[in-house]
Amino acid sequence: MMCDAPSLNRVFIDFGPITIYWYGVIIATGLFLGLYLATKEADRLGLKKDLIVDLIMFATPIAIIFARIYYVTFEWDRYVGGPWWKVFAIWEGGIAIHGALIGSVLTAIVYARVKNVSFWQLADIIAPSLILGQAIGRWGNFMNQEAHGGAISETTYESFHQYLPDFIMNQMCIEGVMYHPTFLYESLWNILVFVLLLLMRKYNPLRGEIFLSYLMMYSVGRFFIEGMRTDSLYLFGPIRTAQFISILLIIGAIAFIIYHRKTKSVRYYYNGKRVKPQRKNKKK
């Protein structure tokens, strides 16, 4: 579908030599909203807010580093033979959410051991914040006109035009071609997952199940949406890396949930004391 429409300005504000882009502003907004949500949940559970704030402070830079390492690893051919500093040029684009997730989880595991708290409890507190941040962050991709799908047909364009506002349609018109707004598909899916995770809290699931459900539900959506994108990283041949990782996460999350429910051996900490999860007595 050919089109001709003006795109939004990627620059949020320009101070001469200093340029702040919408992408960074949107990512920062997602981070701060996620932090606020996590600290409120920690406070509700009787944990110190500083426990979450310190975790985010450690995990954020490590997540960015892992996100870049992940991307460069699967796009190594782009950097071989070029200037060595290009490997570190994040400002030119090239980070991956799965890499950030790996870095965040490893940081949380180490942090939990150092602080003598349960990793699963921290993960359950952070999970809704993670998916909320991802939902918001996709709008940074929108401003950069990236992470989109393939070109759409005339019929699809007419259907979209009935429901989507002009600013989205215009931004998805790139160099005269209209593309699928896969950033929007994933953002909406992530918001649905976010709502479901908040609802899960009311049913007192086993420790770890909120985080594991996050991994499973996000991965289901990512698997299908990734198949529509034109900028995927590839593991080998036609195998998309994100789809392969999504399958592993779905299988792993289901396996952990079954194991936790079968063994009922999840342990966690409240105010420094190690306790067993509370169970409702079965009615005779």
N, C-alpha and C positions, 0 to 999 in steps of 0.2 A: 504494500500500500504506500504510494508516494504521498508526500505531504509537504507543506511549507508553513511553518509556524515558528514564532520567536521562542527561544528558550530562556529559562530563568538565569539570573546572574549567580555564578558559583561563589562569588565574593560576598561575605557578610559585611565586612568593613575594611577599609584600606587606610593605613597610617603611613604613607610613604614607603619606607623599606619594609614595614611590617604589614603583612596581609593575613587576615583571618577569614577562613572559608566557612561556608555554611556546614560543610561536612563535619568539621571539628566542633562547631557549636552544637550541632544535633547530637553527635556522639557524647559530648560532655553533658548535655541535658539528660540523655538516657542514663548516664552514669550517676548523676546526682539524684535523679528520681528513684533509681534502683537502690541507692545507698539509703535514702530516706525511708523507703519501704522496708528494707532489711533491718534498720535500726529500730523501727517501730515494732516489728515482730520480735526482735531480740528483747526489747523492753517488756513486751507482753509475756514472754516466757521467763522473765526474771533474770535475764542475762545482761551484762554490762554492754552499753552501746559501743564503748571503745573497742570491745572485742571484734565487732563487725567493721568498724571504721579502720582499725589497724589492718585487718585482713584485706580490705579493699585497697588500702594504700600499698600493701606489699604485692597483691595479686595483679593490680592494673598494669604496672610497667612490665612485669614478668609475662603477662598475657600478651602484651603488644610484641614483646621480643619473640615469643613462641609463635605468634601469628605470622610474623615476618619470616622466621626460620621455616615454618611449614610451607609458606608460599614459595619462597626461593628454592626449597628442596624440589618441589614439583615443577618449577619453571627454570631449572638450572641452566638449560640450554640458552636461555635469554641472557644469562650473565657471564657465561664462559667466554673468555676472550675480550670482554669489555672492561671498562674502568672498574677497579675493585670496589670503589666506594658506592657503586650502583646497588650493591647488595644491601646497603644500609639506607637507601633512598626511599624511605617509606612515604615521603611527601609526594612522590611520583606515582603512588598507588601500589597495591600489592600486599594485602594482609588477608588472612583466612580465619573465619570464626572457629573452625575446628582446632586450629593451632592455638588460638586464644583459650579455648575450652580446656585443652590439654594442660597448658601452662597454669591456668586458674586452679584446676583440680589438684595438680601436683603441689602447688603453693598451699592450698587449703589442707592437704594431708600433712605436710610438714608443720604448718602453723598449728593445727589441732594437736599434734603430738607435743609441740613446745608449750602450748598453753594448757595442756592436760584437759582438753575438752573433746567431745565426740565430733569426728569429721562428719558423720551422717547428720547430726543435728545442725551443724553449720551449713551443710549443703542444702538441707531442707529450708532453712531460713533464707538462703541466698537464691534458690532456684527461681521463684517468681520474679525476683529482681533481674536475673539474667535474661529471662525471656522477654521481659518488658523492655530492657535495654536493647535487645536485638530487634524488637518491633519498631522502636524509635530509630535505631541506627540505620535501618533500611531506607529511611527517608534521606539519609546522607548520601546513599547510593543514588537515590532519585535526583538529588541536586547535581550530582556528578555525571548523570546520564550513563550509569553503569549498572552491572548486574541485571541487565534486561534480557528478555527472551528474543525469539526470532521475529521476523517481520510478519505483520498481520495482513489478512485479506481485506478487501473492501467491505464484505459482509460483516466481518468481525469488527471493523472500524465503526460501522454504523451502529452495531449493538453496543459497543463500549460508549459511544458518544451519547447514548441515551442515559447512561448511569454515572459516567465519570465526569468530573468538572473539567473545564477547558485547560486549567493550568497543568493538570496531569497529562492530558492528551497532547498539549503543546510540548511538554518536556520529553515525552516519549517519541517526538518527531526529531530524529537525529540524522543530520545530513540528508534531509529529504525523504527519509524512510520511517514509517511508523512501526514501532516495536511493541511486543507484549510487555506490560509493566509488571514483570515478575517480582520486582521489589515490593509492589503493592500486595501481590498474592501472599508473599511470605510474611509481610507485616501484619496482614489481617489474620493469617493462620496463627502467628505468634501471639496476637492479642487474645484469640480464642483459647490458646493453651494457657496463657496468663490467668484468664478468668477461671478455667477449670482447676488450676493449681490452687487458687485462692479458695475455691469451693471445697477442695480436698481437705483443707486445714480443719474444716468443721467436723470431719468424721474421724479425727484422731488416728490417722494411719500409722503403721509401723515406721520407726525412724529410718529415713532413707528413701521411703516410697515417694515422697513429693519430688525429690531430686531425680530419682530413677524414672518417674513418670514424665518429668520434664525432658529428660534425655530421649525417652521413647517417643513422646508425642511430637517434639520438635523434629526428630529425625524422620518421622513418617512424612510430615509436610515437606521437609527439605529434600527428601528422596524424589518426590514427584515434581516439585518445582525446579529442582536442579536439572531435570531432564529437558526443561524448556529453555534453559539459559544458553547463551552463546559464548560465555567467557569462562567456561568450566576448566578446572585443572583435571588432568587425566593421569590415572595411575599407570595404565599400559593399554595400548590399543584404544578401543572405544569405551573402556571402563572409566567412568568419571569418579574421581577420588572422593568427592563429597557423598556420592551415592553409595560407594563401597563402605565408607566410614559410617554412614547412616545405618546401613544394614547391621554392621558390627555393634553399634550402640543399641539398636533395637533388641537384638538377640541378647546382648550383655545385660541390658536393663531388665528384661523379662526373666532372665536366669537369676539375677540377684533378688528380684522380688519374690520369686518362687522359693529361693533358698531362705530368705528372711522369714517368710511365712511358715515354711516347713520346720525350720529349726527354732524359730522364736528366740533367737539368741542375740538380737541386737541390743547393744548396751549404749548408754549415753550418760551425760553428766548434767546435773542441775546444781548450780552453786558449788561446784567443786566436788560433789559427792557422786560416786558412780552408783547408778540404780538400774533396775530392770524396767522395761516398758510396762505400763499398767495395762492389765487385761480385764475385760468385763467377764464376770462369772457366767458360765453357761447355765441357763435355766433348766432345772430338772423336770 
